[in-house]
Amino acid sequence: MSDFGTVLFKSGQSSEWLPNSSGLYPNRGMYFGDGLFETMVYDGQDIRFFEYHLERIREGCQVLGLDEGQLDPRQLQEVVIKRSKQTQKRIRWTVYRSGMGRYTPATDQLEQVLQIAPFVPAPQLKENAVFCSAVHLAYSSFSKLKTISALPYVLAGKEKLEQKADEIILCDSAGNIAEAGASNIFWITGKQVFTPALEAGGIAGVSRRLILEHLAKLGVNVQIGLFPKETLLQADQVFTSNVTGISMVKRLEDVEFDCERPDFLTNLL
């Protein structure tokens, strides 16, 4: 097993997941970022919220013009269960276009890579966050998807390291809050919950969807819109979320927030 955990490869309409050494290099994922991925959590029995992940990757296949009929979700789940041996795992499912060519694709066939690695939960608290200055996100027909064209997040992560921060907040070109470096972002001011609209260029995270659905069931109104940085700096509480969990944010720039976890987040994710 490598540092990446167990890595399996499935080509086109093949019926088997094989060791990744059988994969084809180079490929369109490597050359053009022509693909998608989902990061999921296996809890020892099932892939959590798998239907939501499957729905998003199918939507992505439709946007990219990939043959979603080649996806076999039941087989993927069986492989994960067999390989994970009832222990928690972090699952990355990558789908990219087959063949090569130039920018213009020559096929709608796809290749798949499945990575099964140890699960590390999100930290309960992120001590220090900063705004990203190197990257601004932009809204598009695919910006809400998790594509493997992830250079903005790579550069944001680099800046986070340079700033010695625990989290970095990305904005769009107009200065509206979009998301965190690898998470969606929410904040509370008074009794009102806020989160950015996807039109700011952020990803439609599965955890974001779960939180919004959960709050709707509780009758909690969430303001979704385009909000400038100052709105976040005026918040009482800030938290980020992805499928590995929810983290409270203690400080953003020179502003400190209340870090006591809201009751509505108890046992969620």
C-alpha positions in Angstrom: 0.0 0.0 0.0 1.4 3.4 -1.0 1.0 6.8 0.8 -2.2 7.1 -1.3 -3.8 4.0 0.1 -5.3 1.4 -2.2 -5.7 2.8 -5.7 -7.8 1.0 -8.3 -8.4 1.7 -12.0 -11.4 0.9 -14.3 -11.2 1.5 -18.0 -14.2 2.2 -20.2 -16.8 -0.6 -20.0 -14.5 -3.0 -18.2 -16.2 -5.1 -15.6 -13.2 -5.0 -13.2 -11.4 -2.6 -10.9 -7.7 -3.3 -11.3 -4.5 -2.1 -9.6 -3.8 1.5 -10.8 -0.5 0.4 -12.5 -2.8 -0.8 -15.3 -3.9 2.8 -16.0 -2.9 4.7 -19.1 -0.5 7.6 -18.8 -0.6 10.3 -20.0 -4.3 10.9 -20.1 -6.9 13.7 -20.6 -7.2 14.1 -16.9 -3.5 14.8 -16.6 -3.3 17.0 -19.7 -6.6 19.0 -19.6 -8.3 18.4 -16.3 -11.1 16.8 -18.3 -12.8 15.1 -15.4 -14.5 15.1 -12.1 -14.1 13.6 -8.6 -16.0 13.0 -5.4 -14.5 12.7 -2.0 -16.6 10.4 0.2 -16.5 8.8 3.6 -17.0 5.1 4.3 -18.2 4.7 7.9 -17.5 1.0 8.3 -20.8 -0.1 6.8 -21.7 2.2 4.0 -20.5 5.2 1.9 -22.2 8.1 3.7 -24.6 10.1 1.6 -23.6 8.1 -1.5 -26.8 9.0 -3.4 -25.9 12.7 -3.2 -22.3 12.1 -4.4 -23.7 9.9 -7.2 -26.2 12.6 -8.2 -23.4 15.2 -8.4 -21.0 13.1 -10.4 -23.8 12.2 -12.9 -24.7 15.9 -13.2 -21.0 16.5 -13.9 -20.9 13.8 -16.6 -23.8 15.5 -18.3 -22.1 18.9 -18.3 -18.8 17.4 -19.6 -20.6 15.1 -22.1 -19.3 11.9 -20.5 -21.2 8.6 -20.8 -22.7 8.2 -17.3 -24.0 4.8 -18.3 -20.5 3.4 -17.7 -20.8 4.3 -14.0 -21.7 1.2 -11.9 -22.4 2.6 -8.4 -23.4 -0.8 -7.0 -20.1 -2.4 -8.0 -18.2 0.6 -6.7 -19.9 0.3 -3.3 -19.1 -3.5 -3.2 -15.4 -2.8 -3.9 -15.2 -0.2 -1.2 -16.9 -2.5 1.4 -14.6 -5.4 0.5 -11.4 -3.4 0.6 -12.2 -1.3 3.7 -12.9 -4.3 6.0 -15.4 -2.4 8.2 -13.0 0.4 9.0 -13.6 4.1 8.3 -12.0 5.2 5.0 -11.7 8.3 2.9 -12.8 7.5 -0.6 -11.9 9.5 -3.7 -13.7 8.5 -6.9 -12.2 10.2 -10.0 -13.8 10.1 -13.5 -12.1 11.5 -16.6 -12.5 11.2 -20.3 -10.9 8.4 -22.3 -8.5 8.9 -25.2 -6.3 11.9 -25.9 -6.6 14.4 -28.7 -6.2 18.1 -28.3 -8.6 20.3 -26.4 -11.6 19.0 -28.5 -12.6 15.6 -27.1 -12.9 12.7 -29.4 -15.1 10.4 -27.2 -17.6 10.4 -24.4 -16.1 7.2 -23.0 -14.6 7.5 -19.5 -11.9 6.1 -17.2 -12.3 5.8 -13.4 -9.8 5.8 -10.5 -10.8 4.7 -7.0 -8.6 5.7 -4.0 -9.3 4.1 -0.6 -7.2 5.8 2.1 -7.3 6.2 5.9 -10.1 8.6 7.2 -9.0 11.7 9.0 -12.0 13.8 10.4 -12.1 17.5 10.1 -10.7 19.4 13.1 -13.3 20.6 15.6 -11.7 24.0 15.6 -9.7 26.1 13.1 -7.7 28.6 15.1 -6.8 31.1 12.3 -8.3 31.9 8.9 -7.3 34.4 6.3 -8.8 35.8 3.1 -7.1 34.6 -0.1 -5.4 37.3 -2.2 -3.9 35.2 -4.9 -7.1 33.6 -6.4 -10.6 34.8 -7.2 -13.3 32.3 -8.2 -15.6 32.8 -11.1 -19.1 31.4 -11.7 -19.7 29.1 -14.7 -21.8 26.2 -15.8 -19.3 23.8 -14.1 -18.0 25.9 -11.1 -20.4 24.1 -8.7 -18.9 20.7 -9.6 -15.8 19.1 -8.2 -13.6 19.0 -11.3 -10.0 17.9 -11.5 -9.1 21.4 -12.8 -8.3 22.4 -9.3 -5.5 24.9 -9.7 -7.3 27.7 -7.9 -7.5 25.5 -4.8 -3.9 24.5 -5.1 -2.8 28.1 -5.2 -5.1 29.0 -2.3 -3.7 26.1 -0.3 -0.1 27.3 -1.0 -1.1 30.8 0.2 -2.6 29.3 3.4 0.7 27.6 4.1 2.6 30.8 3.5 0.3 32.6 5.9 0.6 29.8 8.5 -3.2 29.7 8.6 -5.6 26.8 9.4 -8.1 28.0 6.8 -8.3 30.3 3.8 -11.5 32.0 2.5 -11.9 32.5 -1.3 -13.9 35.3 -2.9 -15.1 36.1 -6.4 -13.7 38.9 -8.5 -16.2 41.3 -7.0 -15.1 40.5 -3.5 -18.1 38.4 -2.5 -17.4 35.4 -0.2 -17.4 32.1 -2.1 -16.2 29.3 0.0 -13.2 28.0 2.1 -10.2 26.3 0.7 -11.7 22.8 0.8 -15.0 23.4 2.4 -18.2 25.4 2.2 -18.7 28.2 4.6 -21.5 29.3 6.9 -21.8 32.1 9.5 -24.3 33.3 12.1 -25.1 36.9 12.9 -27.6 37.2 15.7 -30.1 34.4 15.0 -29.6 34.5 11.2 -27.6 31.9 9.3 -25.8 32.9 6.1 -24.0 31.0 3.3 -22.8 32.2 -0.1 -24.8 31.6 -3.3 -23.2 29.3 -5.8 -23.1 32.3 -8.2 -20.0 33.4 -6.3 -18.2 30.5 -7.8 -18.1 28.0 -5.0 -18.8 24.3 -5.1 -22.2 22.7 -4.4 -20.8 20.6 -1.5 -22.7 17.6 -0.3 -22.2 18.8 3.3 -23.6 22.2 2.3 -26.7 20.5 0.9 -27.1 18.4 4.0 -26.9 21.4 6.3 -29.4 23.4 4.3 -31.8 20.5 4.3 -31.3 19.9 8.0 -31.9 23.6 8.8 -35.0 23.7 6.6 -36.5 20.7 8.6 -35.8 22.7 11.8 -37.6 25.7 10.3 -34.4 27.8 10.4 -34.2 30.3 7.6 -30.9 30.6 5.8 -29.9 33.7 3.8 -28.2 32.6 0.6 -26.7 35.3 -1.5 -23.7 37.4 -2.6 -22.1 38.8 0.5 -18.9 41.0 0.7 -16.0 40.2 3.1 -17.3 42.7 5.6 -20.4 40.6 6.2 -18.3 37.7 7.4 -16.1 39.9 9.6 -19.3 41.1 11.4 -20.5 37.6 12.2 -20.8 36.1 15.7 -19.9 32.6 14.6 -18.3 31.0 11.5 -18.0 27.4 10.5 -16.9 25.4 7.5 -18.1 22.0 6.3 -17.2 19.1 4.0 -17.9 15.4 4.1 -15.2 14.9 6.7 -17.0 17.1 9.2 -17.7 20.6 10.5 -15.1 23.0 12.0 -15.7 26.1 13.9 -13.5 29.1 13.0 -12.0 31.0 15.9 -10.3 33.9 14.1 -10.4 35.5 10.7 -7.8 38.2 10.1 -8.0 40.2 13.4 -11.6 39.3 14.3 -12.4 36.6 16.8 -15.7 34.6 16.8 -17.6 32.6 19.4 -16.5 29.0 18.9 -19.2 27.2 20.9 -20.8 24.7 18.4 -24.5 25.6 17.7 -27.0 23.0 18.9 -28.3 22.4 15.4 -24.9 21.1 14.3 -24.8 18.4 17.1 -24.2 15.0 15.5 -24.5 16.4 12.0 -21.9 15.0 9.6 
